[in-house]
């Protein structure tokens, strides 16, 4: 009678440990990227601010050298990982979760982490959150291999690491829970809910204590008024189309770069091209967080925002397509915020009586809707953006826009950035 209860409580304790380790790993990775940024640019903090402080030729050089180093690490590290005896070197943490495995390859994780540090620290137009979650997943898998629990509980512990990584990176613990249940597992696993909730709450407590209790995106000024349902419906169609085009562009970029066989040359070429773009538009450096924050403050007019958006989309496609280790999660949030603000500003010019309202409203709605379109995970997108912006009065228009955007994107058969969790189990 007491043995099952004891095992359950013990699992909860290990879930809390996995959550704490996931939070610490994201903090550590963030600190390491800042050190690489300081070595490369002499600045530490925001990549866009660092880029603006450098002359154009220096930006291009930093991106080129960073890409070459990142590619060299991947090329050498893949050979090193192939010699290792532990774990499948090609097993992704999402694939491992869906397959119920915890044998993530230690050498592959180390290789990808070091490569990501070079790419992200030197201005690649990708998100650092992807490697953060990869590292948190690996820490969870390492803990799962070390503790004496059942195989099913081992997988739960690794899932807790993934969830805590998402929650820590975005200051959105509930979104971390929904991420693993909707995307990684693809269904509501009842035996996983409690441990994941414990892990995410533990990670959130550490992030709030060690980093900042504020939402990731702070919106100052007067409160944002909800958009009308008609506006949310129409914008959802637009954002769904943008998400579909975004996915197609990323796929096409990967296809083109795959023709370059040498990994160092491939990432070096991507770095050179991004560097050339950044010589004219320094805002393309990094994951787009700082510029998206400015958009949510209403700081950019649509003309300049259009230039930044076009440059950022191309730069991210180049960085991601060349094989740089990093995510497109946060760049997708930027795309949605920029597109939403532009849409509202243009609507106000062309149809002043249409009631498009505050551009910040559609910026927040666009963040969620574009994310739903590219991940095919509308529930996670809704929860994440509401948590990150603390704009819960927008719940209804965001729900409508995400549903429409998801339907629009899937209608054309686009493959989501994380694959389909249901198909992954067949």
N, C-alpha and C positions, 0 to 999 in steps of 0.2 A: 504493500500500500504506500509506504513512504519512499520506496526506491524511485518510482517514476517522478514523484514530486521533487525529490532531491536532484535528479538528473535535469529536470526542467529549470530549477533555480540555478544550478551550476551553468547551464547553457545561457541563462540570462546574464550571469556574471561575466562569462566569456564574451557575450555580445557587447557589454559595456566596455570591456578591455579593447575589443576590436574597434569600437567607436572612438575611444580615446586615441588609439594608435593611428586610426585613419585621420583624425584631426591633426595630430602631431606631424604626420607625414606630409599633409598639404601645407602646413606652416613651414616645414623644413624645405619643401620644394620651392615655395614662394621666396624664401630667403636666398636659396642658391641661385635662382634666376636673377635676383637683384645683384648678387656678386658678379655674375657673368656680365650683366648690363654695365656695372661700374667699370670692370676691366676693359670692356669694348668701347665705352663711350665717355667714361669719366663722370657719369651721372648715375644716380640710384633713385628709383621710385617709378614714375610713369614713363613708359617707353615713348609716347608721343612727345612729352616734354623734352626727353633726351634727344629725340630726333630733331626737334625744332632748334635745339641749342647747338647742333652740329652743322657745318657747311654741307652743301648738297653732295659734293664728292665723297665726304667722309661717311655720309649715310649709305651711299651705294657701296663703298668699300666694306663697311661693317657687315652689311647684309651678305655680300659675296663671300667674305671670309667665313662668316658664321655658317652659311650654307655648305661651304666646302668642308669645314670641320665636322659638321653634323653628318654629312654623307660619309666621310671617312670613318667616323665612329660606327656608323651602321654597317659599312662594308666589312670592317675588321671584326666588329662585334658579332655579326652573323656567323662568321667562321668560328669564332670562339664559342658561341652558343651551340653550334652544331656538334662540338666536341663534348659538351656536357652530357651527363647521364641522367640528370633529374629533370623530368617534365618535358612536355611537348613544346619545342621552341617557337612553334607557330600558333599556339593556342591563345586566343584572345580571352580577356576576362569575361566578356559577355558570352562568348561561346562556351567557356568553361561553366558558367552559371547555368546555362540552358542544358548542358550535358550532365550536370551534377558532379563536376570534377573540381579539384582544388590544386592540381599539379601544374601551376603556373611556373614557367622556366625562370629560375633566378637570373641566369646570365642574360636572357632576352630582356627581362625587366630592367636590369642594370644598363644594358646597352641602349635601350630605348629612352631611358631616363636621362642618361648623359647626352645623347644626341638631341633630345628635346631641350635640354638646358642651353646647348649651343644655338639652336634655332630660335628659341623664344627669347633668350637673352640678347640676341643680336638683331631683333626687330622683325622676325618672320611674322607674316600676317595670319597668325593662327592663335588659338586659345591655349593657355597653360592649364586649363581645367582638365583637359583630356589626360595628360600625363599625371596630374594630381590624382585623378580617380584610378588610373592604372597602378600607381604606387600604393594607394590605399587598398586596392584589391589585392595586390601582392602581399602587403603586410597582413591582410586578413587571411590569405591563403597560407602564409608562413605560420601564423598562429594556429590555423586549423590543422596543419600537419603536425604541429608540436604537441597540442593538447590531446589527452586520451578521451575521445568522444566517438560516437558512432559515425559512419560515413555520411549519413544524412545530416547530422549536426555539424560536421565539418563544412559541408557546403553552405549551411546557414551562416556559419561564422564568416566565411568569405563574402557572402552576400551582405553581411553587416558592414564589412570593410568598404564595399562598393558604395552602399547607401551613405555611410558616414563621409566618404570622399565627396560625393555630390553635395550633400548637405553642408559640408564645411566650405567647399569652394564657392558656393553661391549664397551662403548664409540662409539656406532654405531647407531646414531639416525635414519638413513634411514632404517636400518635393523629392528628397532623397529616398524616402519610403516609397512614394509612388513610382519613382524611376525604376527601382528594382522589381516592383510588383507588376508594372505595366510593360516595361521594356525588357528587362533582363529575364524575368520568368514568364511573362506573357499571360499570367493568370494569378488569381488571388490564392496564394499558398498559405493556408491558415496557420500551419506550424511555423511559418517564417515571420508573421506579422509582429508578434510581441518582441522577439529578439531584434528585429530591424528597428522597431520603434525605440527600444532601449539604446541601441547603438547610435542612432541619429540624435536622440536627445542628449546623450553623453557628449558626442562630438560637438553639438550646438552649444552646450554649456561651456566647453573648453574654448571654442571660437569666440563666444561672447565675452569670456573672461580674458583671454589672451590677445584677441585682435580688436573687435569692435562690436558692440551690441546692436548697432544701427543696421537697417536694411542695406543691401548691397548698392542699390540705386536710390539715392535720396532726392526727393522732389520738393523743392522749396517754393515759397510763394503761396498764392491762394489755392484752395483745394480744387482738384480736378473734377469737373462735372462729367457724369457718365454720358457716353454717346447714345444717340437714339438707336433703336433696334434696326431701323432701316439703314442707317449709316453703318452699323456693325455688320449687317448682312452683306451689303455691297462691298464693304472693305474686306470682308472675309474672302470673297471671290478673288479680289485683287491680290491679297496676301497669299492665298493658295496658289495662284498663278506664279507669283514671285518665288515662292518656295519651290515649286516644280522646276522653274527655270534655273534656280540656284543649284538644285541637285543635278540637273543636266549639265550645267557648266562645270561642276566639280568632277563629274564622270568623264567629260570630254577632256579636261585638263590632265587627269590621271592617264587617260589613254594616250595622249600626245607625249607626255613625259616618259611613258613606259618604253618608248623607242630609243631612249638613251640608256644603254646597258650599264654604264658605270655609275654606281651609286654616288660617289663623291662629285662627279661631273653633273649628275642630275640635280642634286640638291644645290650645288654651286651655281648652276644655271638659274635655278629658281631664285636663289639669293640675289644674283646679279639683276634679274628682271624686276624683282621687288624693290631692290635698291634704286634702280633707275626711276621707278614710279615714285618712290619716297623722296627722290631729289626734287620733285615738283610738288608732291602732296605728302608731307611728313606724317599726316594723320593716319596713314596706312600701317604704320608700325604697331605691333602688338595685336591684342585680341579685339580692339574696338571699344573696350569698356569706358575709357575716359571720354571718347567722342559721344558715345551713347548717353553718358551722364550729362554732357552738355546739351544734347538734343532734348533730354527730359527737363532741362532747365529753360528750354526755349531760346537757346543762344544762337542758333544758326538759321539764316534765311534759306529759302528753298534752292536758290541758284547755287550757292556754295555747297549746300548739302548734297545737291545732285552730283557735283564734281567729286566730293569725298566718297559718296556712295559708289559711284562707278569705279573709282580708283581702288576702293577697298574690296569690292567684289572681285575685280581682276587680280589684285594682289593676293587675296586669300585663295583664289583658285590656283594661282601659281605656286604658293607655298604648300598648300595641301596636295596639289597634283604632283609636285616634284618629289613628294614622299617625306616632307618634314614631319617629325613626330609632334603632334599637337591636335587640338580639336577644332571643329567649326561650330561648336555649340554657342560660344559667346559671340563670334562673328555673325552668326545667324540672328542673335538678339539685336546686334547693331543694325543689320540689314532691315529688320522689322521696325526698329525705332526710327531710322532715317526715312524709310519708305512711308511710314505712317505720318510723320511730321510733314513731309513733302506733300502727301496726298491732302492733308487738312489745309495746308497753306494754299495749294492750288485751287482747291474747292472753294475756299473763302474768296479767292480772286475771281473765279469764273462763275460761281453760283453763290453769291453772298447771302441769299435767302435760304440756302439749303440746310443750314444749321449744322455745319461740320464741327463748329465749336473750337475749343482749345486744341492746338496742334499736339500738345502733350498727351491729350486723351488718346488720339489715334496712334501716337508713338508707343504708348504702353500696350494698347490693343494689338498693334503690329508686332511687337516683340513676341507676344504669346502666339499669335496666329501664324507667323512665319516659322516659329519653332515647332508648332504643331504640324505644319506642312512638311518640314524636313525630317522630323523624327517619327511621324505618324503616331505620336503619343499625345493626344490632345489633353488627357487628364493631367499628365505630368506638366505639360506646358502651362495650363491654366493655374495650377497650384504654384509652380515655380515663379512665374512672373508676379502673381499676387503677393507672394512672400517677399520677393526681391524688391518690390517697389512700395509695398505697404499701401496699395491703392485698392482696398477690398470693395469700395463702392463701385468699382468697374467690373465686378464679378459677372453680372448678367451679359453685358455687351462682349466681354472677353470670351465667355462660354459660347455665345452665338458665333462670334467671328472664328474661334478655333474649330468649332464643328464644321463650319462651312469651308474653311481653309483646308482642313483635313480631308474633307470629301472631294474638294477640287483637286488637290494634289494626288490623291490615290486614284482619282478617275482616269488619269493619264498613265497610270502604271509606273510612276517613279519609285525607285528603290530607296527606302529611308536610310539615313546615315548609319543607323545601328542594325539594319536588317530587320526581318520579321521574326519575333520571338516564337510565334506559332509554327512557322515554316522551319525554324531552327530545330524543332523537336522531331521532325519527320525523318 
